[in-house]
Amino acid sequence: MNVAFNLAADLDAALLAVAPAAGLEASGFAPEVRTADARHGDYQANGVLGYAKARKLNPRDIAEKLVAALPASVTDSYNVTIAGPGFINFTAKPSLLASWLRTFDTTAHLRSGAGTAKSGQTWVVDYSSPNTAKQMHVGHLRSMVIGEAICRLLEFNGAKVVRDNHIGDWGTGFGMLIWAYKRHLDPAKLATDPLEEFERLYTLGQSAAKADPAVLDESRQELVKLQSGDADNLAIWKKINDATLEAFQQIYDRLGIKFDVTLGESFYRDQVDRVYRELTEVGLAQESQGALVVFHPEHPRFKTQPFIMRKGDGASNYATTDLATALYRLEHFHADGIVVVTDFRQADHFEQLYLTVRKWFAERHYRLPELQHVMFGTVTGEDGKALRTRDGGIIKLKDLLAEAEARALALVNERSSDIPAEEKQAIAAVVGLASVQYADLSQNRSSDYVFAWDKMISLEGNTAAYLLYAGARIHSIFRKLGATPGDAATETAASPLETPAELALARKLVKFADAIRLATDTLRPHFLSLYLYELAGEFSGFYAADKVAVDDPAVRARRLLLCARTLLILETGLNLLGLRTLTRM
């Protein structure tokens, strides 16, 4: 039996194909096949009602005609029923479930099944993107983990992904930093902890500029000199950025993040003149109070709020470099889609940016990529306030990750006294980092979430530790039985699925495709997180109901098949979220 990876999408296509034979206008009919309430089946087609209502027809009559026209390939694989006014319900037969489990038996086969939605497309994903000369803190975490998960989901669906760390290395703060660097640098501190020294210098420069207008003016001149190519300022700037990127890389390595390019604002400094020229030529840019700006009078919020692309003193800004970045990603990477991952506070900026890009590209007849601004909420402490250290400072990301590993080690020591100390430390590193990542990814990214250590590093609830333990437990089952996950000889000997718990687990496994599609289409990884949590729970129910180590070799084989596929999909899903997995815990 040939079986599709995404059964819902396959049913959608089947209904659309028979629509003309059933007397429907194919161009006006969308089957809208979705995962169904388990009481009604596995999948439900909801599109008949809307189609019938628009044409004042009887929806049940239309549903009956569609069902009658379905080919044997569908009716042999599903029990098909009509409910209510015209909902078409599909319940997969055990033979179809078994065929899916046998077909999608490796990560490569899962990927090949999913890898059609974005096949042939190039997507540039802009995430993390911290400012140089500063240490990363807890506020940088969400962009990193959400962005990496989105990259992996897009790749799994067939896209070529370019990971771009669009660092902030050319902003106005460099004027103050260079001013302070020239006057107050401590060479000893620069040698031992450069980022601490850069932050000290920046704070000093900022305070001096606030207190003395002359210092503020000198700082602005240092920035203009930098942006004009002054050799001394460029040398200082390069030293600052090199030291910062080296420190950033230590964080990225711990989290398994590797960028394809790191093209900060400075990369585009020689491309801004083209942006000024082209937007002026097409009539979008205009002079206003000495600055070059774009207005969007048709937009209710931006009628009088200018999009400033060159400041009055001639300096470029975020708008300028972001416009140049959009054009570069089109022309250099041939991007079909561009995703920028930032917090919600930049919503207005990116809305104005994308309005400008769409108008600009249309006027110049440039191909327009799909533009996505992926926003996320804030992380708060359990008191509902911004997450900070006990003395009120911002929590440095390296310290947060170290604490996560220490807390995870305490959990491992409590639960696994028989594991050697060195292995415990390695397990704790995986559990600790995964807990921090997953606490973020299990939330709807649009929402704020509360950072609570006790809930985060726990074997109870929707946590990384719970999911990692579920996978490790399945590995343990195979070790105890002297079996290997995915062994072809074992799986060939499996008898048909039979018990309610076996069938329930198989039905959950085939829904992996729906979770992947939903998470990718919406760029919301929490849909995949929720599915994995539910899958782990379904496996627990199966394992409690049906003994795996039975004497009957055919029954044992089919239950090991279910164990193997659960393990495969758990580990594949966790890896798509950017988490490492464990074989024991």
C-alpha positions as CSV (number, residue, x, y, z in Angstrom):
1,M,0.0,0.0,0.0
2,N,1.4,3.4,-1.0
3,V,0.8,5.8,1.9
4,A,1.2,9.6,2.1
5,F,3.1,11.2,5.0
6,N,0.3,13.7,5.7
7,L,-2.9,11.7,5.6
8,A,-5.0,14.9,6.1
9,A,-3.4,16.5,3.0
10,D,-3.9,13.3,1.0
11,L,-7.6,13.2,1.9
12,D,-7.9,16.9,1.0
13,A,-6.4,16.2,-2.4
14,A,-8.7,13.1,-2.9
15,L,-11.8,15.1,-2.2
16,L,-10.8,17.9,-4.5
17,A,-10.1,15.4,-7.3
18,V,-13.6,13.9,-7.1
19,A,-15.4,17.2,-6.7
20,P,-16.2,17.6,-10.5
21,A,-17.6,14.0,-10.6
22,A,-19.8,14.9,-7.6
23,G,-21.1,17.9,-9.4
24,L,-19.1,20.6,-7.5
25,E,-17.2,23.5,-8.9
26,A,-13.7,22.5,-8.2
27,S,-12.4,26.1,-8.3
28,G,-14.9,27.1,-5.5
29,F,-14.5,24.1,-3.2
30,A,-12.0,23.7,-0.4
31,P,-12.4,20.3,1.4
32,E,-10.7,21.7,4.6
33,V,-9.6,18.4,6.0
34,R,-8.5,18.7,9.6
35,T,-7.7,16.5,12.6
36,A,-11.0,15.4,14.1
37,D,-12.3,15.1,17.6
38,A,-11.4,11.5,18.4
39,R,-15.0,10.7,19.0
40,H,-15.8,11.2,15.3
41,G,-12.7,9.7,13.7
42,D,-9.2,10.7,12.7
43,Y,-9.9,13.4,10.2
44,Q,-12.9,15.5,9.3
45,A,-13.7,17.5,6.1
46,N,-15.5,20.7,7.0
47,G,-15.6,22.5,3.6
48,V,-18.9,21.2,2.4
49,L,-20.9,23.4,4.7
50,G,-19.4,26.7,3.5
51,Y,-19.6,25.6,-0.1
52,A,-23.3,24.7,0.2
53,K,-24.2,27.8,2.2
54,A,-22.7,30.1,-0.5
55,R,-24.9,28.4,-3.1
56,K,-28.0,27.7,-1.0
57,L,-27.6,23.9,-1.5
58,N,-28.2,21.0,0.9
59,P,-24.8,20.2,2.4
60,R,-25.6,16.6,3.3
61,D,-26.6,15.9,-0.3
62,I,-23.2,17.3,-1.4
63,A,-21.4,15.3,1.2
64,E,-23.1,12.1,0.1
65,K,-22.2,12.7,-3.6
66,L,-18.5,13.3,-2.6
67,V,-18.4,10.1,-0.5
68,A,-20.0,8.1,-3.4
69,A,-17.3,9.4,-5.8
70,L,-14.3,8.5,-3.6
71,P,-12.0,5.9,-5.2
72,A,-11.4,2.5,-3.6
73,S,-7.9,3.7,-2.5
74,V,-9.7,5.9,0.0
75,T,-12.6,3.6,1.0
76,D,-10.3,0.6,1.4
77,S,-8.1,2.7,3.8
78,Y,-10.7,4.5,5.8
79,N,-14.1,4.0,7.4
80,V,-16.0,7.0,5.9
81,T,-19.1,8.5,7.6
82,I,-21.2,11.6,7.3
83,A,-22.2,13.4,10.5
84,G,-24.6,16.3,11.2
85,P,-25.4,18.6,8.3
86,G,-22.5,17.4,6.1
87,F,-19.3,16.8,8.0
88,I,-17.3,13.9,6.4
89,N,-15.4,11.8,8.9
90,F,-12.5,9.5,8.1
91,T,-11.3,6.8,10.5
92,A,-8.0,5.2,9.4
93,K,-8.2,1.4,9.3
94,P,-5.5,-0.6,11.1
95,S,-4.0,-1.7,7.8
96,L,-3.4,2.0,6.9
97,L,-1.9,2.8,10.3
98,A,0.5,-0.2,10.0
99,S,1.5,0.8,6.5
100,W,2.3,4.3,7.6
101,L,4.4,3.0,10.5
102,R,6.4,0.7,8.2
103,T,6.9,3.4,5.5
104,F,8.1,6.2,7.7
105,D,10.7,4.2,9.6
106,T,13.6,6.6,9.7
107,T,14.2,10.3,10.1
108,A,15.3,10.4,6.4
109,H,11.9,8.9,5.4
110,L,10.0,11.2,7.6
111,R,11.9,14.1,6.1
112,S,11.3,13.0,2.5
113,G,7.6,12.6,3.3
114,A,7.4,16.1,4.7
115,G,9.8,17.8,2.4
116,T,7.5,19.1,-0.3
117,A,5.8,22.1,1.2
118,K,8.9,24.3,0.9
119,S,10.8,22.2,-1.6
120,G,13.0,24.3,-3.9
121,Q,12.5,27.5,-1.9
122,T,15.2,29.5,-0.2
123,W,14.4,31.1,3.2
124,V,16.6,33.5,5.0
125,V,16.0,33.4,8.8
126,D,17.3,36.4,10.8
127,Y,17.5,35.6,14.5
128,S,19.5,36.1,17.7
129,S,21.0,39.3,16.3
130,P,22.4,40.8,19.5
131,N,24.2,44.1,19.7
132,T,27.9,43.8,19.9
133,A,30.0,45.3,22.8
134,K,27.5,43.8,25.2
135,Q,27.0,40.4,26.9
136,M,24.0,38.4,26.0
137,H,21.3,38.3,28.7
138,V,18.1,36.4,29.3
139,G,16.3,38.7,26.9
140,H,18.3,37.3,24.0
141,L,17.1,33.7,24.7
142,R,13.8,33.7,22.9
143,S,15.0,34.9,19.5
144,M,17.7,32.3,19.6
145,V,15.7,29.2,20.4
146,I,12.5,30.2,18.4
147,G,14.7,31.1,15.4
148,E,16.6,27.9,15.4
149,A,13.4,25.8,15.7
150,I,11.9,27.7,12.7
151,C,15.1,27.0,10.7
152,R,14.9,23.3,11.4
153,L,11.2,23.1,10.6
154,L,11.6,24.9,7.3
155,E,14.5,22.6,6.4
156,F,12.5,19.5,7.3
157,N,9.8,20.7,4.9
158,G,12.3,20.9,2.0
159,A,13.5,24.5,2.2
160,K,17.1,25.7,1.8
161,V,17.7,27.8,4.9
162,V,20.2,30.6,5.3
163,R,20.8,31.4,9.0
164,D,21.7,35.0,9.3
165,N,22.9,36.6,12.6
166,H,22.1,40.2,11.8
167,I,24.2,41.7,14.6
168,G,23.9,45.3,15.7
169,D,27.4,46.5,15.1
170,W,26.9,49.9,13.6
171,G,24.4,51.8,15.8
172,T,24.6,55.1,17.6
173,G,25.9,53.6,20.7
174,F,29.3,53.1,19.1
175,G,29.9,56.9,19.1
176,M,29.7,56.9,22.9
177,L,31.7,53.7,23.2
178,I,34.5,54.9,21.0
179,W,34.6,58.2,22.8
180,A,35.0,56.4,26.1
181,Y,37.5,53.8,24.7
182,K,39.9,56.5,23.6
183,R,39.8,58.2,27.0
184,H,39.1,55.6,29.7
185,L,40.2,52.2,28.5
186,D,41.7,49.8,31.1
187,P,44.0,47.5,29.1
188,A,44.2,44.9,31.9
189,K,40.4,44.5,32.0
190,L,40.3,44.4,28.2
191,A,42.7,41.4,28.3
192,T,40.9,39.5,31.0
193,D,37.2,40.2,30.3
194,P,36.7,42.4,27.2
195,L,32.8,42.4,27.3
196,E,32.8,43.5,30.9
197,E,35.2,46.3,29.9
198,F,33.1,47.3,26.9
199,E,30.0,47.5,29.0
200,R,31.8,49.6,31.6
201,L,33.0,52.0,28.8
202,Y,29.6,52.3,27.2
203,T,27.9,53.1,30.5
204,L,30.6,55.7,31.2
205,G,30.2,57.2,27.8
206,Q,26.4,57.3,28.0
207,S,26.5,58.9,31.4
208,A,29.0,61.5,30.3
209,A,27.0,62.3,27.2
210,K,23.8,62.8,29.3
211,A,25.6,65.1,31.7
212,D,27.5,67.2,29.1
213,P,26.2,68.3,25.7
214,A,29.8,68.8,24.5
215,V,30.4,65.1,25.1
216,L,27.2,64.1,23.4
217,D,28.3,66.2,20.3
218,E,31.8,64.6,20.4
219,S,30.2,61.1,20.6
220,R,28.1,61.9,17.5
221,Q,31.2,63.0,15.7
222,E,32.9,59.8,16.6
223,L,30.0,57.9,15.0
224,V,30.1,60.0,11.9
225,K,33.8,59.4,11.6
226,L,33.3,55.6,12.0
227,Q,30.5,55.6,9.4
228,S,32.7,57.7,7.1
229,G,35.6,55.2,7.2
230,D,38.0,56.8,9.7
231,A,40.9,54.3,10.1
232,D,41.4,54.7,13.8
233,N,37.7,54.4,14.7
234,L,37.4,51.4,12.3
235,A,40.3,49.7,14.1
236,I,38.7,50.2,17.5
237,W,35.3,49.1,16.2
238,K,36.8,45.9,14.7
239,K,38.6,45.0,18.0
240,I,35.3,45.4,19.9
241,N,33.3,43.3,17.4
242,D,35.9,40.5,17.2
243,A,36.0,40.0,21.0
244,T,32.2,40.1,21.2
245,L,31.6,37.6,18.5
246,E,34.1,35.2,20.1
247,A,32.1,35.4,23.4
248,F,28.8,35.0,21.5
249,Q,30.1,31.8,19.9
250,Q,30.6,30.1,23.2
251,I,26.8,30.5,23.9
252,Y,25.8,29.4,20.4
253,D,28.0,26.3,20.8
254,R,26.4,25.3,24.0
255,L,22.9,25.5,22.4
256,G,23.9,23.8,19.1
257,I,23.3,26.9,17.0
258,K,25.5,27.5,14.0
259,F,24.9,30.5,11.6
260,D,25.6,30.4,7.9
261,V,26.4,34.1,7.7
262,T,26.9,36.9,10.3
263,L,26.1,40.0,8.3
264,G,25.5,42.9,10.7
265,E,24.4,46.4,10.0
266,S,28.0,47.4,9.1
267,F,28.0,45.0,6.1
268,Y,25.4,47.2,4.4
269,R,27.1,50.5,5.0
270,D,28.3,50.8,1.4
271,Q,24.9,49.8,0.1
272,V,22.8,52.6,1.7
273,D,23.4,55.1,-1.1
274,R,21.6,52.8,-3.6
275,V,18.6,52.6,-1.1
276,Y,18.5,56.4,-0.8
277,R,18.7,56.8,-4.6
278,E,16.1,54.2,-5.6
279,L,13.5,55.2,-3.1
280,T,13.9,58.8,-4.1
281,E,13.7,58.0,-7.8
282,V,10.4,56.1,-7.4
283,G,8.9,58.9,-5.3
284,L,8.7,57.1,-2.0
285,A,11.4,59.0,-0.1
286,Q,11.3,62.7,0.6
287,E,13.1,65.3,2.7
288,S,11.5,66.2,6.0
289,Q,13.1,68.5,8.6
290,G,16.5,67.7,7.1
291,A,16.0,63.9,7.2
292,L,15.1,61.5,4.4
293,V,11.9,59.8,5.2
294,V,9.0,57.6,3.8
295,F,5.4,58.3,4.7
296,H,2.5,55.8,4.4
297,P,-0.5,58.1,4.4
298,E,-2.9,55.2,3.7
299,H,-2.0,53.4,6.9
300,P,-4.1,54.5,9.9
301,R,-1.2,54.5,12.4
302,F,1.6,55.7,10.0
303,K,-0.2,58.7,8.4
304,T,2.0,61.2,10.2
305,Q,4.7,58.9,11.6
306,P,7.7,59.0,9.2
307,F,9.9,56.0,8.5
308,I,13.2,57.8,8.9
309,M,15.9,56.3,6.6
310,R,18.6,58.9,6.9
311,K,18.9,61.2,9.9
312,G,19.3,64.9,9.8
313,D,23.0,64.7,10.5
314,G,23.5,62.4,7.5
315,A,23.9,59.2,9.5
316,S,22.2,56.0,8.5
317,N,20.1,54.0,11.0
318,Y,18.2,50.7,11.4
319,A,15.7,51.6,8.7
320,T,18.4,52.2,6.2
321,T,20.4,49.0,6.8
322,D,17.2,47.0,7.1
323,L,16.1,48.2,3.6
324,A,19.5,47.4,2.2
325,T,19.3,44.0,3.9
326,A,16.0,43.1,2.3
327,L,17.4,43.9,-1.2
328,Y,20.6,42.0,-0.6
329,R,18.7,38.9,0.6
330,L,16.7,39.0,-2.6
331,E,19.6,39.6,-5.0
332,H,22.3,37.6,-3.3
333,F,20.4,34.7,-1.7
334,H,17.5,34.7,-4.1
335,A,15.2,34.5,-1.1
336,D,11.7,33.2,-1.5
337,G,11.0,34.0,2.1
338,I,12.5,36.2,4.8
339,V,11.8,35.6,8.5
340,V,13.0,38.1,11.1
341,V,12.6,37.0,14.8
342,T,12.4,39.8,17.3
343,D,10.3,40.8,20.3
344,F,7.0,42.5,20.0
345,R,8.4,46.0,20.7
346,Q,9.8,46.1,17.1
347,A,6.3,45.5,15.6
348,D,5.9,49.1,14.2
349,H,9.4,49.2,12.8
350,F,8.9,46.0,10.8
351,E,5.4,46.9,9.7
352,Q,6.7,50.2,8.3
353,L,9.8,48.4,6.8
354,Y,7.7,45.8,5.0
355,L,5.2,48.4,3.7
356,T,8.2,50.3,2.3
357,V,9.8,47.2,0.8
358,R,6.6,46.1,-0.9
359,K,6.1,49.5,-2.5
360,W,9.8,49.9,-3.4
361,F,10.0,46.4,-5.0
362,A,6.8,46.9,-6.9
363,E,8.0,50.2,-8.4
364,R,11.3,48.7,-9.4
365,H,9.7,45.4,-10.6
366,Y,11.8,43.4,-8.2
367,R,10.4,39.9,-7.2
368,L,8.9,40.2,-3.7
369,P,9.8,37.4,-1.2
370,E,7.3,36.4,1.5
371,L,8.1,38.7,4.4
372,Q,7.5,37.4,7.9
373,H,8.1,39.2,11.2
374,V,8.0,36.6,13.9
375,M,7.3,38.4,17.2
376,F,7.4,37.0,20.7
377,G,6.4,38.2,24.1
378,T,8.5,38.8,27.2
379,V,9.9,36.5,29.9
380,T,9.0,37.5,33.4
381,G,9.9,36.2,36.9
382,E,7.3,34.5,39.1
383,D,6.5,38.0,40.5
384,G,5.3,39.1,37.0
385,K,8.2,41.5,36.7
386,A,11.2,41.4,34.3
387,L,13.5,38.6,35.1
388,R,16.5,40.0,37.1
389,T,19.2,39.0,39.5
390,R,18.7,39.4,43.3
391,D,20.5,42.7,43.2
392,G,18.3,44.0,40.4
393,G,20.7,43.4,37.5
394,I,19.9,41.8,34.2
395,I,20.7,38.0,34.2
396,K,23.5,37.2,31.9
397,L,22.7,34.3,29.6
398,K,25.9,32.4,30.4
399,D,25.0,32.5,34.1
400,L,21.4,31.4,33.4
401,L,22.6,28.4,31.4
402,A,25.2,27.4,34.0
403,E,22.4,27.5,36.7
404,A,20.2,25.4,34.5
405,E,22.9,22.7,34.3
406,A,23.5,22.8,38.1
407,R,19.8,22.4,38.8
408,A,19.5,19.6,36.3
409,L,22.5,17.8,38.0
410,A,20.6,17.9,41.3
411,L,17.6,16.2,39.5
412,V,19.9,13.5,37.9
413,N,21.7,12.8,41.2
414,E,18.3,12.3,42.9
415,R,16.9,10.0,40.2
416,S,19.9,8.1,38.9
417,S,22.3,7.2,41.7
418,D,23.7,4.2,39.7
419,I,25.1,6.4,36.8
420,P,28.8,7.3,36.9
421,A,29.6,10.9,37.9
422,E,31.0,11.9,34.5
423,E,27.9,10.6,32.7
424,K,25.7,12.4,35.2
425,Q,27.4,15.6,34.3
426,A,26.9,15.0,30.6
427,I,23.2,14.1,31.1
428,A,22.7,17.2,33.3
429,A,24.1,19.4,30.6
430,V,21.6,18.1,28.1
431,V,18.7,18.2,30.5
432,G,19.5,21.7,31.8
433,L,19.9,23.4,28.4
434,A,16.9,21.5,26.9
435,S,14.8,22.6,29.9
436,V,15.5,26.3,29.2
437,Q,15.0,25.9,25.5
438,Y,11.8,23.9,25.8
439,A,10.2,26.1,28.5
440,D,10.3,28.8,25.8
441,L,9.3,26.6,22.8
442,S,6.3,25.0,24.6
443,Q,4.7,28.5,24.9
444,N,2.8,30.3,22.2
445,R,5.5,32.7,21.1
446,S,3.1,35.6,21.1
447,S,2.5,35.3,24.8
448,D,4.6,36.3,27.7
449,Y,5.7,33.5,29.9
450,V,6.8,33.0,33.5
451,F,10.3,31.7,34.1
452,A,10.0,29.2,37.0
453,W,12.9,26.9,37.7
454,D,10.8,24.3,39.7
455,K,8.3,23.9,36.9
456,M,11.0,24.0,34.2
457,I,13.3,21.3,35.5
458,S,10.8,18.7,36.5
459,L,9.8,15.2,35.4
460,E,6.2,16.2,35.7
461,G,4.2,18.2,33.2
462,N,5.0,19.4,29.8
463,T,8.8,19.8,30.3
464,A,12.0,18.8,28.5
465,A,12.9,16.5,31.3
466,Y,9.6,14.6,30.9
467,L,10.1,14.2,27.2
468,L,13.8,13.2,27.5
469,Y,12.9,10.7,30.1
470,A,10.2,9.2,27.9
471,G,12.8,8.7,25.1
472,A,15.3,7.3,27.6
473,R,12.7,4.9,28.9
474,I,12.1,3.5,25.4
475,H,15.8,3.0,24.9
476,S,15.8,1.1,28.2
477,I,13.0,-1.2,27.0
478,F,15.1,-2.2,24.0
479,R,18.2,-2.7,26.1
480,K,16.3,-5.0,28.5
481,L,15.0,-7.1,25.7
482,G,18.3,-7.2,23.8
483,A,16.6,-5.6,20.8
484,T,17.4,-2.7,18.5
485,P,15.0,0.1,17.6
486,G,14.0,-0.2,13.9
487,D,15.4,-3.7,13.4
488,A,13.9,-4.8,10.0
489,A,13.7,-8.5,10.9
490,T,11.8,-7.8,14.1
491,E,9.3,-5.5,12.4
492,T,8.7,-7.8,9.5
493,A,7.5,-10.4,12.0
494,A,4.9,-8.0,13.5
495,S,1.3,-9.1,13.5
496,P,-1.5,-6.6,12.7
497,L,-2.3,-3.9,15.3
498,E,-5.1,-5.1,17.5
499,T,-5.6,-3.7,21.0
500,P,-7.2,-0.3,21.8
501,A,-4.0,1.0,23.3
502,E,-2.0,-0.1,20.2
503,L,-4.4,1.5,17.8
504,A,-4.6,4.7,19.9
505,L,-0.8,5.1,19.9
506,A,-0.6,4.4,16.1
507,R,-3.3,7.0,15.5
508,K,-1.2,9.6,17.5
509,L,2.0,8.7,15.6
510,V,0.5,9.4,12.2
511,K,-0.6,12.8,13.4
512,F,3.1,13.8,13.5
513,A,2.6,15.1,10.0
514,D,-0.2,17.4,11.1
515,A,1.9,18.9,13.9
516,I,4.8,19.5,11.5
517,R,2.6,21.2,9.0
518,L,0.8,23.4,11.6
519,A,4.1,24.4,13.3
520,T,5.7,25.3,9.9
521,D,2.8,27.1,8.3
522,T,2.3,29.3,11.4
523,L,6.0,29.5,12.3
524,R,4.9,28.6,15.9
525,P,7.0,25.7,17.3
526,H,4.7,25.3,20.3
527,F,2.3,23.2,18.1
528,L,5.1,20.6,17.7
529,S,5.9,20.8,21.4
530,L,2.3,20.1,22.4
531,Y,2.1,17.2,20.0
532,L,5.3,15.6,21.5
533,Y,3.9,16.0,25.0
534,E,0.7,14.3,24.0
535,L,2.6,11.5,22.2
536,A,4.6,10.8,25.3
537,G,1.4,10.6,27.3
538,E,-0.2,8.3,24.8
539,F,2.9,6.0,24.9
540,S,2.6,5.9,28.7
541,G,-1.0,4.7,28.4
542,F,0.0,2.1,25.8
543,Y,2.9,0.8,28.0
544,A,0.7,0.5,31.0
545,A,-2.0,-1.3,29.2
546,D,0.0,-3.7,26.9
547,K,3.1,-5.6,28.0
548,V,5.9,-5.5,25.5
549,A,7.9,-8.5,26.7
550,V,5.3,-11.1,25.9
551,D,6.1,-14.7,24.8
552,D,4.2,-14.5,21.4
553,P,7.0,-13.3,19.0
554,A,4.5,-11.6,16.6
555,V,2.8,-9.6,19.4
556,R,6.2,-8.7,20.8
557,A,7.3,-7.6,17.4
558,R,4.4,-5.3,16.8
559,R,4.7,-3.7,20.2
560,L,8.4,-3.1,19.6
561,L,7.5,-1.6,16.3
562,L,5.3,0.9,18.1
563,C,8.0,1.6,20.7
564,A,10.6,2.2,17.9
565,R,8.3,4.6,16.0
566,T,7.5,6.5,19.2
567,L,11.2,6.8,19.9
568,L,11.9,7.9,16.3
569,I,9.2,10.6,16.3
570,L,10.0,11.8,19.8
571,E,13.7,12.2,19.0
572,T,13.1,13.7,15.5
573,G,10.6,16.2,17.0
574,L,12.9,17.2,19.8
575,N,15.8,17.7,17.4
576,L,13.6,19.8,15.2
577,L,13.1,22.0,18.3
578,G,16.8,22.2,18.7
579,L,17.1,19.9,21.7
580,R,19.6,17.1,22.1
581,T,18.3,13.7,23.3
582,L,19.5,11.0,25.7
583,T,19.7,7.2,25.6
584,R,19.5,6.9,29.4
585,M,18.6,9.2,32.2
